Amino acid sequence: MITHDISEAISMADRIIILSHRPSIIKKELTINLTNKSTPIENRKCKEFPNYYEEIWKEIDYHA
C-alpha cells in the first residue's frame, strides 16, 4: 500500500519505508510494533503511536 498519510501508514502497516526526493532512494525503513494491535482505529490509541509519528515526521520534514 502506498500512502502519504502518516497516521494511516502507522495504523495499518507492519513496515514503513520512507523515500527521499527524486531520484528516490530508501531513506529509512521502520518496523511497526504496536501493542494491542487490532483495528486501524484502535491502533491509533497504542502508546507507541505518537513515537512512530514523530520519528516519521522528522524524516520527511524538509524545506522546499
Secondary structure, 3 states (H helix, E strand, C coil): CCCCCHHHHHHHCCEEEEECCCCCCEEEEEECCCCCCCCHHHHCCCCCHHHHHHHHHHHHCCCC
